[in-house]
Structures are given as C-alpha cells and as structure tokens.
Amino acid sequence: MSIASEGTALLNGHLDPDISKNFGKKTINSFSSYALLINNITGPGLVAMCVAYQHGGWIPATLVLGVGAISSVLSAGFLIQTMTRFRGNEEFQSRVEFMEMARALFPRWAYYLVFFLFLFNITTSNVSAIVESAQTLDSTFLMSFGQACALEIAPSFGFICVDKMNPLSDSVFGENVWYISLGFIMLAIISVPVGLWNLEENMIIQNLSLIALCLLLSQFCMQFLYNGLHPEYLPVSSLQAGAGITLGSILFNFAFVVTVPSWVNEKRPDVKIHSSLWFSIAVGTLMFVIMGAMGAMAYQFPFGADLLTKLNQRGQWMLTRLGALFFPPLVLVPGIPILSIIVRYNLLENKVCGPFWANIYGVILPWVIAMFLMSGNLLNFILNWSGLLTVAPLNFLIPCAMFLKSMSQEGVFSKSMVRLSFSSAGLGGLVNPVVEGDSKVKTPTKEKDNIGYQSYSSTTPTKDQEAAKVLGSEAESLETWKMLPISDEGSISVAWGVIFAVSCINIAALVLAFRGHTTSGHIPQTPP
C-alpha cells in the first residue's frame, strides 16, 4: 500500500480500503471551517428573510431566529458529542457520519425512517438550488445577450429562444414546458465534477463563495440605504394565516446540522469546534437580521416574492442588478456539491452501495430530478411542505434524540472501531493499533444485511467488541469533548429543552401554514 493510501486508511480504517479512499483527510483549517458553516447556514434563506420579517413582524421573526440559532448550535454540538461515544473516536480520530449514529442508536425501522428523511431532505434542497440557479442564469443570458435558449423536450421537441421575461413564471420559458436550458447545462458542467471531489477538496470554492457572499450583501445593503428605509413596512407583529412562512422558513435556514459530522471528520485537529460553531452561527444570524430588517423596510413584498426579484428590477443600480443575477451561481451553487458529498459519504459508510452508485444517487440524481421541475409550481409545493415536515425533525429533534439515547445506554458503542492486528502464526495475539498523528487504525465488523444495517447491541459481544473494550480502557479515563461545560444531567435537560422549543415552533408553523393553505388554496412559498 502506498504512503498516501495508507494515510487515508488510518483515518478511515474501520472501512474497507477500497471504500476509505473515497473520503477526505483531516485538512480543513479554521477559515475554511467558518466558510463552510456560514455558507451552509445562509444561502437561499437570506433572500426570503425580508418576507419573513415583513409578513410576520420583526419581533416574532427575530425571536424565532434567535431560538433557531441557539437550538441549531446546541443540536450540532450534541450530535458532535455523540460522535465521541464511539470507541476509537473519542478524540475524532476516526470517521462517524450522521447515519452511522442513527444505525448505532435506533431500532431498524427508525434507522430506515431517518435515512429516508435524510435523503429526501438533502435531495430536495439540492434540486431547489439547481432549479433556482439555472433559472437565474437563464435570466442573466436574456438580460446580457437579449435572448435565452433551450432544448424543449415537451410538449414539442426542438430548440426554443425567448427575448423577454415571463411575468407569470419564475422561468423565462414560461409554465408547462419541459426543457433543458443553456443555464442548466453550464451549471451541470461546473457543479457535477466538483460534487465528485471530497469535502476537503471543496474548501477553496467555499472560501471564495464566502468572500462573494460578504461583497454581495454589502452591495445590497448600500442599495437599501439609497432607496430609503420605510419603518412602516416593518410591523412589530403580524401573525396572520400566512405567517407560517415566518416560522417554517426561518427553521429551514438552520438545516445545516446534518452536515456537521462530515466537517468534524475532516477538520484539522487544531480547529476549535466550539468557536467555529458559535462564530459561524453568530455571523449567519447577524446576516439574517440585517437583510431581513433592512430589506423589509426597503421594499414591499407580496407572498411568494423574494429579495432577488426586487433587486433585479429597473431603477436599481446596475451593479446591484448584476449582484442579484449572480447571487445564485456564486452563493447557492457552491452548496450543491457539499450536499452531494454528504449524501455520498453516508451511503458509503453505511455500505448501502459502492462508490459508483453513491455518486449516482448523491451527485447525478438531483440534476435528473431538477430537469423535470424547471417549470411549473410542483417544485414549490414539494419544497414548502418538505421543509416544514422534515427540516426540524432531521436537524434538531433527531440529533438531540441521538444524544439522549447515547447518554442513556452505557456500552451501546462497544462495537470495535479499531482494526486489530493478529500474528502471522495465527495465535490471535492482540497487537497495539498503529497510530499516526491523531488517527488510529480501525476496521468494521462483518455483520450487515442488504442495505448495510448493522447491530450495535452490547448484549452479545463479538471478539472485536471484547478487544475494543481492552483497547478503549485508556480512552475511558480521558475527558472527551463536550458541548456544554455542565454535568451530563444538565446537558440532558438542555437537549430536552431544545426538543420542546423546536417542536412548539414547528407545530405552530404547520398550523399557520395549513390555515394559509386552506384559506388561499396554496401554502405560502418558503425558501429551498
């Protein structure tokens, strides 16, 4: 084995060598960590925050935003603390993905349910970003060159070109047309190959995206001030039937928690988890408040509108209009490969499929689905309800439930995460694991079924499990990473508090959204 491949095996040694080489190493530095987390927190939620503030009022919006920010940090921290409960990963020297924890902690039916929610939520988020970015790029072509062209698949077949915007549709090509546009093709050429990279290899793109985000938001704020701020546009509170968008969309903005384990698995050991989480959340929340409040005072938004539409209108500075047009490619598109990588990592570690099919499911499938949803209202309907139904459970409730389950069952993680080396004479002698830096050599057990479900029960320990107890005896005396500097009982109480607070907000959002749906015939649009 080469030095490079051996290094990868040391980080992911509990996986088969052919699988472990598909993961990245621990090279993500502090700035890249901030960039990755801030980009995952902000993104599409920024352009809809103005609507949330204007239609829900600044007090409810800010309150839910604050609760969501604190709850997301705590949920992410409890999820990270759960990662340390795996023997061999007490100091994050191994790799434990989100669905690996679900497989270890939940019964089989719950594991399948969480996996479905995980794949459905991330796939719909990716599809949304693809469609919105492709539609915006088509609008850019129309504004820059006077025409936008596409290959129409149905109802007719052939090339079509348009020379003016369609006021009744998000797509310049109108409704009820199945097409593959030039913008869609260009985005696929850029994004798909990047989605085949590892997480660590995407950091240069995340760094540039964060810089672009800060520059664009500065330009937008200057436009707000130039237009003039109207406090009467921003009510104190306006909880009407359509205010479900205020609650649901704000929770959607913190749908980054499921991506945190992959970041922890590939961050450098010197990157501080606490400061990375709290700083990123603070910056992201501040961006939400500034854009929400200032944007709401600068424009009047009907339901279903977003900030980019207003910024791209005539009468705005040309630099602002260009910024609005390039916001999706520069800010939304870099998030597409990240979500694809997260899906691939979880499919591979859970042994659902091999690298080829993991790339098909994680990278290619969202583009295929997006191709069918480039026009029409079906995408908005799916995203609105999927956001309200899946974001809170997947990013808040399930991580806290994982933490509570891990704290309540001593020894549930006695499955060996350490690869054992036996003498060539076949005597079964236990040899100390090879250690390089902060990474121990590890190996999986063989027990699995057709989708990779693996039992972690400690009632019938295997040879590997018993050996792991010997190798883990020193780790038990170490003080592992904790989210809060309080007792375990206090952390458990805080986790229950997060579950209660987020459940109340999500139920309220569902009730208000359902009222809006029954009274107006549709659910107000929330961001992807």
Long-range contacts (C-beta under 8 A, 24 or more apart in sequence): 7-436, 9-441, 10-434, 10-436, 10-437, 10-439, 10-440, 10-441, 11-93, 11-94, 11-95, 11-439, 12-94, 12-95, 12-442, 13-94, 13-418, 13-419, 13-439, 13-440, 13-441, 13-442, 13-443, 14-88, 14-94, 14-95, 14-416, 14-417, 14-418, 14-419, 14-442, 14-443, 14-444, 15-95, 15-348, 15-349, 15-444, 16-444, 18-355, 19-348, 19-349, 19-351, 19-354, 19-355, 22-198, 22-344, 22-348, 22-355, 22-358, 23-95, 23-198, 23-265, 23-266, 23-345, 23-348, 24-198, 24-199, 24-200, 24-201, 24-266, 25-200, 25-266, 26-265, 26-266, 26-267, 26-268, 26-269, 26-438, 26-439, 27-200, 27-266, 27-268, 28-199, 28-200, 28-203, 28-263, 28-266, 28-267, 28-268, 28-271, 29-203, 29-268, 29-271, 30-268, 30-270, 30-271, 30-272, 30-276, 31-207, 32-203, 32-206, 32-207, 33-263, 33-267, 33-271, 33-276, 33-280, 34-210, 34-276, 34-279, 34-280, 34-283, 35-203, 35-206, 35-207, 35-209, 35-210, 36-203, 36-206, 36-263, 36-338, 37-256, 37-260, 37-263, 37-276, 37-277, 37-280, 37-281, 37-284, 38-210, 38-213, 38-280, 38-283, 38-284, 39-206, 39-209, 39-210, 39-213, 39-331, 39-334, 39-335, 39-338, 40-256, 40-259, 40-335, 40-338, 41-72, 41-253, 41-254, 41-256, 41-280, 41-281, 41-284, 42-213, 42-253, 42-284, 42-287, 42-288, 42-331, 43-129, 43-331, 43-332, 43-335, 44-128, 44-129, 44-132, 44-332, 44-527, 44-528, 45-249, 45-250, 45-252, 45-253, 45-288, 45-527, 46-217, 46-287, 46-288, 46-291, 46-307, 46-331, 47-291, 47-306, 47-307, 47-308, 47-327, 47-527, 48-245, 48-249, 48-306, 48-307, 48-526, 48-527, 49-249, 49-250, 49-253, 49-288, 49-291, 49-292, 49-295, 49-307, 50-291, 50-292, 50-295, 50-296, 50-298, 50-299, 50-301, 50-306, 50-307, 51-245, 51-249, 51-296, 51-301, 51-303, 51-305, 51-306, 52-245, 52-246, 52-249, 52-250, 52-292, 53-234, 53-246, 53-292, 53-293, 53-295, 53-296, 54-233, 54-234, 54-235, 54-296, 54-300, 54-301, 55-238, 55-240, 55-242, 55-243, 55-245, 55-246, 55-301, 55-303, 55-524, 56-237, 56-238, 56-239, 56-243, 56-245, 56-246, 56-247, 57-234, 57-235, 57-236, 57-237, 57-238, 57-239, 57-246, 58-234, 58-235, 58-236, 58-292, 58-293, 58-296, 59-236, 59-237, 60-237, 60-239, 60-243, 60-246, 60-247, 61-246, 61-250, 61-292, 62-289, 64-246, 64-247, 64-250, 64-251, 64-505, 65-250, 65-253, 65-285, 65-288, 65-289, 65-292, 66-285, 67-501, 67-502, 67-505, 68-250, 68-251, 68-253, 68-254, 68-502, 68-505, 69-254, 69-281, 69-282, 69-284, 69-285, 71-254, 71-396, 71-498, 71-501, 71-502, 72-254, 72-256, 72-257, 72-281, 72-395, 72-396, 73-277, 73-278, 73-281, 74-400, 74-483, 74-484, 74-494, 74-495, 74-498, 75-257, 75-395, 75-396, 75-399, 75-400, 75-498, 76-256, 76-257, 76-260, 76-277, 76-399, 77-273, 77-274, 77-277, 77-483, 77-484, 78-399, 78-400, 78-402, 78-403, 78-483, 78-491, 78-495, 78-498, 79-257, 79-260, 79-261, 79-399, 79-402, 79-403, 80-260, 80-261, 80-264, 80-273, 80-481, 80-483, 81-403, 81-480, 81-481, 81-482, 81-483, 81-491, 82-399, 82-402, 82-403, 82-406, 83-261, 83-264, 84-480, 84-481, 85-406, 85-412, 85-413, 86-413, 86-415, 86-417, 87-413, 87-414, 87-415, 87-416, 87-417, 87-418, 87-468, 87-469, 87-471, 87-472, 87-475, 88-416, 88-417, 88-418, 88-440, 88-442, 88-468, 88-471, 88-472, 88-475, 89-417, 90-472, 90-475, 90-478, 90-480, 91-269, 91-438, 91-478, 91-480, 91-481, 92-264, 92-265, 92-267, 92-269, 92-438, 92-481, 93-438, 93-439, 93-440, 94-417, 94-439, 94-440, 94-442, 95-265, 95-349, 96-261, 96-265, 96-417, 97-261, 97-262, 97-265, 97-345, 97-346, 97-349, 97-350, 98-258, 98-261, 98-262, 98-342, 98-346, 99-346, 99-349, 99-350, 100-346, 100-349, 100-350, 101-261, 101-402, 101-406, 102-398, 102-402, 103-350, 103-452, 103-453, 103-454, 103-456, 104-412, 104-413, 104-415, 104-454, 104-456, 105-402, 105-405, 105-406, 105-412, 105-456, 106-402, 106-405, 108-453, 111-453, 112-451, 112-453, 114-394, 114-398, 115-350, 117-390, 117-393, 117-394, 117-398, 118-258, 118-346, 118-394, 119-343, 119-361, 120-386, 120-390, 121-255, 121-258, 121-386, 121-390, 121-391, 121-394, 122-258, 122-339, 122-342, 122-343, 123-343, 123-365, 123-366, 123-369, 124-382, 124-383, 124-386, 124-387, 124-528, 125-255, 125-339, 125-528, 126-336, 126-339, 126-340, 126-366, 126-370, 127-366, 127-369, 127-370, 127-373, 127-379, 127-528, 128-379, 128-383, 128-528, 129-328, 129-332, 129-333, 129-335, 129-336, 129-528, 130-184, 130-187, 130-191, 130-336, 130-366, 130-367, 130-370, 131-370, 131-373, 131-374, 131-379, 132-170, 132-328, 132-332, 132-528, 133-183, 133-187, 133-328, 133-329, 133-332, 133-333, 133-336, 134-181, 134-183, 134-184, 134-187, 134-370, 134-374, 135-170, 135-171, 135-172, 135-183, 135-374, 136-183, 136-308, 136-325, 136-327, 136-328, 136-329, 137-183, 137-184, 137-186, 137-187, 137-325, 137-328, 137-329, 138-171, 138-172, 138-173, 138-181, 138-182, 138-183, 138-184, 139-165, 139-172, 139-312, 139-325, 140-183, 140-325, 140-326, 141-182, 141-183, 142-172, 143-321, 143-325, 148-172, 148-173, 148-181, 148-182, 148-183, 149-181, 149-182, 150-179, 150-180, 150-181, 150-182, 150-184, 151-179, 151-180, 151-181, 152-177, 152-178, 152-179, 153-178, 153-179, 153-180, 154-178, 169-375, 171-374, 171-375, 173-374, 173-375, 174-375, 175-375, 175-376, 175-377, 176-375, 176-376, 177-375, 178-372, 178-374, 178-375, 179-374, 179-375, 180-371, 180-374, 181-374, 184-370, 184-371, 184-374, 187-329, 187-333, 188-367, 190-333, 191-333, 191-336, 191-337, 192-363, 192-364, 192-367, 194-337, 195-336, 195-337, 195-340, 195-341, 195-359, 195-362, 195-363, 196-359, 196-363, 197-337, 197-341, 198-266, 198-341, 199-262, 199-263, 199-266, 199-338, 199-341, 199-342, 199-345, 200-266, 202-334, 202-337, 202-338, 202-341, 205-334, 205-337, 206-334, 206-338, 208-334, 209-330, 209-331, 209-334, 209-335, 212-330, 212-331, 213-330, 213-331, 216-323, 216-326, 216-327, 216-330, 216-331, 217-287, 217-290, 217-291, 219-319, 219-320, 219-323, 220-291, 220-295, 220-307, 220-311, 220-320, 220-323, 220-324, 221-290, 221-291, 221-294, 223-298, 223-311, 223-316, 223-317, 223-320, 224-294, 224-295, 224-297, 224-298, 225-294, 226-317, 227-298, 227-299, 228-298, 229-294, 229-297, 229-298, 230-297, 230-298, 231-297, 233-296, 233-297, 233-298, 233-299, 233-300, 234-293, 234-296, 234-297, 239-512, 241-512, 241-515, 241-516, 241-519, 241-520, 242-303, 242-512, 242-516, 242-520, 242-524, 243-512, 243-516, 244-388, 244-509, 244-510, 244-511, 244-512, 244-513, 244-514, 244-515, 244-516, 244-523, 244-524, 245-303, 245-513, 245-516, 245-524, 245-525, 245-526, 246-509, 247-505, 247-506, 247-508, 247-509, 247-512, 248-384, 248-387, 248-388, 248-391, 248-506, 248-509, 248-510, 248-513, 248-526, 249-387, 249-526, 249-527, 250-288, 251-387, 251-391, 251-392, 251-396, 251-502, 251-505, 251-506, 251-509, 252-387, 252-391, 252-526, 252-527, 253-284, 253-288, 253-527, 254-391, 254-395, 254-396, 255-387, 255-391, 255-394, 255-395, 256-395, 257-394, 257-395, 257-396, 257-399, 258-342, 258-394, 258-395, 258-399, 259-338, 259-339, 259-342, 262-341, 262-342, 262-345, 269-437, 269-438, 273-481, 274-483, 303-524, 303-525, 304-524, 304-525, 306-527, 336-366, 337-363, 340-366, 350-451, 350-452, 351-448, 351-452, 351-454, 352-451, 352-452, 380-525, 381-522, 381-523, 383-526, 383-528, 384-513, 384-523, 384-524, 384-525, 384-526, 385-523, 387-526, 387-527, 387-528, 388-506, 388-509, 388-510, 388-513, 388-526, 389-510, 392-502, 392-503, 392-505, 392-506, 393-506, 396-498, 396-499, 396-502, 397-499, 397-502, 397-503, 400-495, 400-496, 400-498, 400-499, 401-499, 403-491, 403-495, 404-492, 404-495, 404-496, 407-488, 407-491, 407-492, 411-458, 412-456, 412-457, 412-458, 413-456, 414-456, 414-458, 414-461, 414-465, 414-468, 414-469, 415-445, 415-454, 415-456, 415-464, 415-465, 415-468, 416-442, 416-443, 416-445, 416-462, 416-464, 416-465, 416-467, 416-468, 416-471, 417-442, 417-468, 418-442, 418-443, 418-467, 418-468, 418-471, 418-472, 419-443, 420-464, 420-467, 430-467, 430-470, 433-471
